[in-house]
Amino acid sequence: MLSYNDAFYSLKNSLQSLYDVQEAAAIAHEALEHITGLGKMQRLLDKDKLFTEPQQQQFDQMANTLQNGTPLQYALGSAWFMGRQFMVDSNVLIPRPETEELVQWIIDDHKYGSPSILDIGTGSGCIPISLKLGLPNAIVGSCDVSEGALSTARKNPAA
């Protein structure tokens, strides 16, 4: 079993062929937080603690996935959007910060109304879900031609 410290450096070093040093370190920290449930400081304090068998298996699988160039969000199975965690997979695009700005702009412009909104190409569903939560009086619909995307969107509840 790897220690938290050894796992971090192993993953960081293996990702440096794909990312610069800081990005590789950031990805390694996020992956280890996901696996251990511990933040960076706690892992540093417990740097010699060994993975459990399930953690080691999860680490090995995630390291392999990340080393193959899979984006971190797909490897984790989730991405943050407007302060909420949404399930994502290769069937959908990873939500972007620019899209958060657009959704916030729509919410700000229509907070006293009840607009009708249709999200075409909904992907993970993060846009219509966030719009409905930000504009409870709005009528919000969404559609997508991809069954895979629709399956992913259905897994993201509106609350």
N, C-alpha and C positions, 0 to 999 in steps of 0.2 A: 504494500500500500504506500502511496505517496503521502508526504506531509503536505499541509496547506502551502508552505513555502516552496517546496520542491515542485508542486503542481503549478503554482503561479509562474515560476521561472521556466518550467518546461513548456508551458503553453505560450507564454510571451515570446520565448526564443523561437519556437516553431512557427509563430505567426509573422515574424519579422521578414520573411521572404515575400509576404503579401502586403504588409502594412509597415508604416514607419514605427519607430520605437514607442512613441507615446500612444499611438492608436493600438498597437499590439498589447501594450500594458493595460490600456483601458478595457479592451475586449476581454483580456484574461481576468481582470478584476470583476467585470460583470458576470462572466461565466462562473467564476468561483463563488460569487455571492449567490447566484442562482442555485448552485449545487449544495452549498453549505448552509445557506440561509443567514450567513453572517456578513456584516459590513467589513470594509477594508481594515478599519482599526482593530476590530475584534479578531480578524484573521491574523493580523500582525502580532497581536498579543498571544494568539494560540498557534503561531507559525509552525511549531513542531508537532502539532496534533495530526494524527494520521486519518486519512479518509476511512470511512466504513466501506465495507464491500459494495453496497449499492452506490455510494458516492463515487467510488473508484470506477465502477462500470459506467456510470453517467458521465464522469469526466472523460474516460477513454472514448466514448461515443461522441461526446461534444467536441473534443479535441480533433478527432478525425473529421468530423463534419466541418468545423471551422477551417482546418488546414486545407480542405478541398475548395475553399473560397465561398462557402455558404455564408450569407450575411448573419450576423449575430442574432438579429430578431427572429429569423427563421430557425436558427439552432435552438433558441430559447422557446420558440412557439408563441411569442407575444411581443407587443410593442406598445409604448405609451402614446396616447393622443389625448390632448386636452385634459390631462390629469387623470385619465382612466387607462387601465390596461386592457388591450384588445388582443384576442387570439389572431395570429397571422401564420400563414404557411406559404408555400411556393405557388399557391393558386391566386394569391393576391399581392398587390404592391405593398411595400412597407410605408406606413403613414409618414408624411414629411412635415417638418415644422412650418413650412410655407402654407401648407394646407390648414394647419391649426389657425394661422393668422387669418386666412380667408373665412373659415368657419366662425371665428370670433367676430370678424367684421360683419358677417351676416346677422349674427345674434345681436350685436350692438345696434345695427340699423333697423332691426325688426322687433325689438324687445317689447314694444307696446302694441304690436299688431298680431295678426294671426295669418301669416302667409301660407301659401300652398307651395311645397317644395318637392321636386322629384330629383333624386340622385341617380343618374344613368351611369352604369359601370361602377356599381357600389363597392366591389371588392370586399374588404373586411366588414363593411358597414359602419366604420367609425364616423364617417361624415353624417349620415342621416341620424344615427343614434345620438351623436353629440348635438346636432341641431335640434332634435326633439327634446333632449334634456335641457337645452338652453332656451328653447322656445316652446314651452308646454302647450300653448294654444295653436301652434302650427299644425298643419296637416302635412305629414312627411311620408313620402313613399320612396322606394328604391327598386332598382332592377339591374340585372346583369345577364349577359348571354352565357356566361361560364357557370356550369353546374358546380364546379369546384369552388368558385368564388362564393356562390350562393350558399353552399354548404358551410363554408367558413363564416360567412356573415350571420347565418342562423345560430352559430355557437356564441355570438357576442350579444348578450342580453342588453336590453335598453336601460337597465338600472344598475 
